[in-house]
């Protein structure tokens, strides 16, 4: 396995660990065991747990922005951006890490990454759709609502009063039906 492949393997293991246990509840020992490497190797590659989490968060945020940037500009761009986002966050590990990163915004590194990602999503929406600040704000705000609903396992609990309706309002009826089916 190449060094780059090993690094990706560690980032995958770290994504799962941080998603399951949060930043505070995850150790580099756990990540190393899950990745099948030694803890000193993880530290040698990433420096610290903080730097490892920053790398995982940057990877997820980078994937979101890269996916947004591949959307074609035009009248269908707003819907395409929303569809891309819902598909990306169907990976619950990535979603949970993203949420941990956002709520850890008081950390200068994590906060900067979160703010840059939100700002870039806002900019991309305006660039691709030609719509103004209000529509872009609604897109970003809807994205955060989607994050919270998925983190709260709304698709798994769509039969609870109001949950399915709110999920459908947030992501659209078709996407909600798909999320609910996938969760079953």
Secondary structure, 3 states (H helix, E strand, C coil): CCHHHHHHHHHHHHHHHHHHHCCCCCCHHHHHHHHCCCHHHHHHHHCCHHHHHHHHHHHHHHHHHHHHHCCCCCCCHHHHHHHHHHHHCCCHHHHHHHHHHHHCCCCHHHHHHHHHHHHHHHHHHHHHHCCCHHHHHHHHHHHHHHHHHHHCCCHHHCCCCCHHHHHHHHHCHHHHHHHHHHHC
